[in-house]
Amino acid sequence: ICDDKINISLNEAGYAQLRAEDVDEGSKDNCKLAKLHIRRPITLDENCNPLDTPRVSRWDSILTFTCCDLALGYVKVELRATDAAGNADYCWTTVWIEDKMKPWCRAPKDTTVYCDRLPKGVDFKNRSTIARYFGAPQVGDNCFKAEWIEFDPVVKINNCGVGTVKRKFLARDESGNQSPDTCVQWITIVPAH
């Protein structure tokens, strides 16, 4: 007897394991149930590319799921229950693979610069200009690429060209998860006497 529907969340390394006991929902035998094994279709290679000839995994007590399985949505899993005499029966269920891990964001290092050493033409309201001179954040995820989103900078510079610029970033992965917090870079412009 198979569990109707199973959800599995990938861990920070981008994989999850499912045991045959997790799929079983009370299989029994009139004498003695000896073994439970599971298997699944394999349709993608380790680089998430479709196989020319899909295959079925070998029977095992544990199956491993990876980030590649996210693209499939549901994965069909077959359970085989075998009794002590070698008789077997089968059932199937679907496993939903989820990525709930949040991506991470690391802002460029805070910078202090003298007002007379600012690069010519730097426009603190222009994100691409700021990125060229003061760097871009690093973002990452357990599975796939993450992208960074930059908010409008908060510019507080006085008439003498002294002050601060606060840059805020957020990371988002392909599953739609966002970094739990924003990462921040401070650019401090100090007077040159």
N, C-alpha and C positions, 0 to 999 in steps of 0.2 A: 504494500500500500504506500503510494507516494504522497508526500506533502503537496498540496494543490499549487502553491506558488511560493517561491523563495526569493528574497531580496538579499543581495550581497554587496557590501561596500568595499571598494578597493582601499588598501592602506596607503601610508605615506610613500611606500616603495612602488606602488602601482600594481599590486596584485592581491588576490584573496584566494583562500582555499575552502573547499566544500568537502565534507566527509560524507560517506555513504549513510552514516547514522543521521546526518542532518536532513537527508532526503527521505529517509524511512519514516513512515507515520503508523507504525504498528504492524509490520509484516510478521506473520507467524506461520507455524507448521504444526500438523497434528502430532508429529513426533519431536523433532528438534531442528530448529533453524541453525545452519552452520555458518553461512557467510553472507555478507552484503557487499556488493560491488557496484560501482557507477562508471558510466562512460558518457561521452558527448561527441557531437560532430566537430571536426576541425576544418574550418573553411578559410582561415587566414594564416599567413606565415608569421614569423616572429617580428617582422617589420610592418605588420597590419595590411599586407597586400593579399588579395584573393589568391587562393591556390588554384592551379589549373585543374587539379583533380582533388576535390574535397575527400576527406577520409573520416574515420571514426577513431577516437582514442581507444587505447587498450582498457580492458576492465581493470579497475583499481579501487582501493578503499578511499582515495582522496583525488579530487580534481583541482587543478589550478586555473584561475582566471586572471587575465591581465588587462592592461589598458586597451589593447586591441579589441577586446570583447565589448567595450562601450559602444562601438559602432554597430554592433549586432542587435543591441537592445536585449531581447529575450534570447536565452540559449537553452535549447532542449537538452535535458539530462535524462538518461535511462538508468533505472535501478534494477539490479538482478539479485533476487533472494534465492539462495541455494540451501537445500536441507542436507542432513547428514548422509542421505542415500544418493545425493547427486542430482536430485530433481530441482528444477529451477522455474521461477516465474518472473515476469517482468512488468514494470510500469514506467510511465514517463511523466515528467513534470517540466515546467519552465522556470528558469532562473533569470531574474532581472539583475543586471550588473549596474551598479551605481558608483559614481565618483562624487563623494561628499567632502573630500579634502580641499581645504582652501589653498589657493596659491599664495606665494610670499612676495613681498616687495621690499627692496633695499634702495633707499634714495642715494643719490650721489653725495659725497662728503660735503659737510658744511664748509663754506669758504669765506675767508675774510680778505678783502682787497682794498688797497688805497684808492681813493677816488680818482687820482691822476694816473692810475695804472689800469683803469678799465679799458677793455678793448674798444677801438673806434667803432662806432655804429651799433653798439650793443643797445638793444631795445628790450627793456624788461617786461614789456607787455606782449612781446612776440615770443611764443613758446619755442619755436625752432631756433631762433637766435640765441635764446638762453641755453638751450640744449647744446648748441655748438660750442659755446664758451664755458659752460659750467657742468656739462655732462648729462647723462640720461640715467634713469634708474635701472637696476637689475631686477628682473622678475623671473619666477620659476614655478613649476607645478609638478605634482607626482606623476602625471601622465603625459600630457602634451604641452605644446607651447602655451605660454601665458602672454597676454599683451598688457601694456601699461597704458593707463589713462591719466592724463595730466589735467588738473583743475587750473582755472585762471590763477595766475600768481597774485599774491597780495604784496603790492609795492608800496613801501612807505619811505620815500626818499625826499629830503627837503631841498630847498632852492640851491644849497651849496653842493648838492650831489651826494649827501651822506644819509645813510639809513639802512633799511633791511628789505630783502625780498624773500618771501616765504613761498616755496614751491611744494605742492602736495600731489602725491601720486597714489594710484590704486592699481592692483593687479587683478586681471580677470582671465580665467581659463576657458577652454573650449566647451566645458560642461556648464558654463554660466556662473560658476562659483567665483566670488570676489574675496580678495584678501580681507581679513577681519578688521584691519586698521589701515589708515593711510600711512604712507611713509613720507617724511618731510625733509627738505633740504633748506637750510638757511644760508642766504648770501648776505654778508654784512659788509657795507661800504663805509670805510672809516676815513677821516680827514687826513690829508697829507700836509704837515706843517713845514 
